[in-house]
Amino acid sequence: MALTKLTQRIQTHIPITQHIGFELKAWETDVLTVMAPLAVNSNDKGSFFAGSQVMLCTLAGWGLATLLAEQAIDEPVDVVAVNNDIHYQIPLLTDALVTARGLSTALFLRRIKRRGKAKLKVEVEVRNQANEITSVFSAVYYARASQGA
């Protein structure tokens, strides 16, 4: 149910995501899995557009930070990406499987509970259908309890 609500929230508040065909597939502890089709994200070379990959990685990290923080404090949070970096390793020629993994999640959860704000470092891997890593993304997200949300 959390993934369905988060998908609706994303599509409502981030309109461009309505065009990338993403699907939040699974969330377990500190890992969020997202899928997206090549068909609506391809470029002029027939591979997955780099901009779509960045968007999916950013979205996966944002979604993970949001889910973790809101579960921890049981109220809405604001989450923003404060920095990120992506490395493309091989062309992505199939649908994308994106896996976001939180680092130092226990510390993030303690801080969000105690202070109402915290930073979470996230590492994201994009894989093709052969399970090869096609790109690696890292980012830091800042989460805080929403003011009047």
C-alpha positions in Angstrom: 0.0 0.0 0.0 2.9 2.4 0.8 4.2 2.0 -2.8 0.8 2.7 -4.3 0.4 5.9 -2.3 3.9 7.0 -3.0 3.4 6.4 -6.8 0.3 8.6 -6.7 2.1 11.3 -4.8 5.1 11.2 -7.3 2.8 11.4 -10.3 0.8 14.2 -8.8 3.6 16.4 -7.7 6.3 15.6 -10.2 4.4 15.6 -13.6 7.3 14.6 -15.8 7.3 11.2 -14.1 4.0 10.5 -15.8 6.0 10.0 -19.0 8.7 7.6 -18.0 6.5 4.6 -17.2 8.2 3.9 -13.9 6.8 1.3 -11.4 7.8 1.1 -7.8 8.2 -2.7 -7.5 9.4 -3.5 -4.0 10.5 -2.0 -0.7 12.3 -4.0 1.9 14.0 -2.4 4.9 16.6 -0.1 3.2 16.2 -1.1 -0.4 13.7 0.2 -3.0 13.4 -1.3 -6.4 12.0 0.6 -9.4 11.4 -0.6 -13.0 11.0 1.4 -16.2 10.6 0.4 -19.9 13.0 1.2 -22.6 10.2 1.9 -25.0 9.3 5.3 -23.5 12.8 6.2 -22.4 14.9 5.5 -25.5 17.1 8.0 -27.3 18.1 8.4 -31.0 20.5 5.4 -30.6 17.9 3.0 -29.3 19.4 2.9 -25.8 18.0 4.2 -22.6 18.2 8.0 -22.5 20.8 9.1 -19.9 18.4 11.8 -18.6 15.8 9.2 -17.9 18.3 7.1 -16.0 19.3 10.1 -13.8 15.6 10.8 -13.2 14.9 7.1 -12.2 17.9 7.0 -9.9 17.0 10.3 -8.3 13.4 9.2 -7.9 14.4 5.8 -6.4 16.7 7.5 -3.8 14.0 10.2 -3.1 11.4 7.5 -2.7 13.6 5.4 -0.4 14.4 8.4 1.9 10.7 9.4 1.9 9.5 5.9 2.8 12.1 5.4 5.5 11.5 8.8 7.1 7.7 8.7 7.0 7.7 5.2 8.5 10.1 6.3 11.3 8.2 9.4 12.4 4.7 8.5 11.2 4.1 11.9 9.6 4.7 13.5 6.2 8.3 14.6 5.3 9.9 16.8 2.8 12.9 15.2 1.0 15.3 16.9 -1.3 18.4 15.7 -3.1 21.4 17.7 -2.0 24.0 16.2 -4.3 24.4 13.3 -6.7 26.8 11.6 -9.1 26.3 9.1 -11.9 28.7 6.9 -13.8 27.5 5.1 -17.0 29.3 1.8 -17.5 27.7 0.2 -20.5 24.7 1.2 -22.7 21.3 0.2 -21.3 19.6 -1.5 -24.2 16.7 -3.1 -22.3 14.1 -2.1 -19.7 15.7 -0.8 -16.5 15.8 -2.4 -13.1 16.8 0.3 -10.5 17.8 -0.6 -7.0 18.3 2.1 -4.4 20.1 1.1 -1.2 20.4 3.3 1.9 23.7 3.6 3.6 23.9 4.2 7.4 20.1 3.8 7.5 20.1 3.2 11.3 21.8 6.5 11.9 19.4 8.3 9.5 16.4 6.8 11.4 17.7 7.7 14.8 18.3 11.3 13.7 15.0 11.8 12.0 13.2 10.4 15.1 15.2 12.6 17.5 15.6 15.8 15.5 12.9 15.7 12.9 15.6 16.0 10.2 18.4 13.8 8.8 20.6 13.1 5.8 20.7 9.8 4.0 23.3 8.6 1.6 21.9 6.4 -1.1 23.7 4.2 -3.7 21.7 3.2 -6.8 22.5 0.5 -9.4 20.8 0.4 -12.8 20.8 -3.1 -14.3 19.7 -4.5 -17.6 17.6 -7.6 -18.2 20.8 -9.7 -18.2 21.4 -8.4 -14.6 24.5 -6.4 -15.7 25.2 -3.1 -14.0 24.8 -0.4 -16.6 25.2 2.7 -14.3 25.9 3.5 -10.7 24.5 6.6 -9.0 25.2 8.0 -5.5 23.4 10.8 -3.8 22.6 12.4 -0.5 19.1 13.3 0.5 17.9 15.6 3.2 14.7 14.8 4.9 12.8 16.8 7.5 9.3 16.7 9.0 6.9 18.7 6.9 5.8 22.0 8.1 2.0 22.0 8.1 1.7 19.2 5.5 
